[in-house]
Amino acid sequence: MVRCVLPPAAERHFEDYPVGAVFDLGSFLLAEDDIVSFATRYDPQSMHIDRDWAAQGPFGGVIASGWHTVAGLMRLIVENFLPRNGLASPGINELRWLLPVYPGETLRAQVTVTEARRSRSRPDRGLVTSFVEVLNQAGDPVLTMRPMNFIRVRPESLASSG
């Protein structure tokens, strides 16, 4: 496993994402009030919003919505992984919620580049596929996903390939 550091977001290009590279994205914490507030608005299931029900439920207390965990992860991806290149993502191949996230847990995220290929039809970009893990304080994965991102190639790479 090769841990890598990316250049500043404005300077990132396809060539900065080699296959096998692992990037630490940082960490985030979900407080109980934030969990309840998010879920009340976006995922109002009892396990996320009703403290009394949740205390008697299968998890022994309130747990974060998986979508809340994804939202926290997304901020780390934007701040610490994606370039500022204006290209949209074509999607996510797989999203898994593996363990519940309890209030006060500090979650950390890492991303491993699993595939990187230049586009044949759009030579100004490449497609980077990665495996993202969100780990709890014990180091156990609570969420995994396999996103794809279009990333611009360096202008000098484009000039030399044409």
WOWO-V109495 format. One line per field, one symbol per residue. phi: phi as a letter, one per 40 degrees, with the letter a starting at -180 (. if undefined). A space follows every 10 residues. Layout:
phi = ???
This chain:
phi = .bcbbccddc bcadccbcdg cbbcchaabb cdccdccdcd cbaccdcbbb dcccccccbg icbccdcccc cccdcccccb bcccbgcccc hbcabbbcbc bcdgccbbba bbcbaaaccc cbccabbbba bbbbbcccgc cbababcbbc bcccdccccc cc
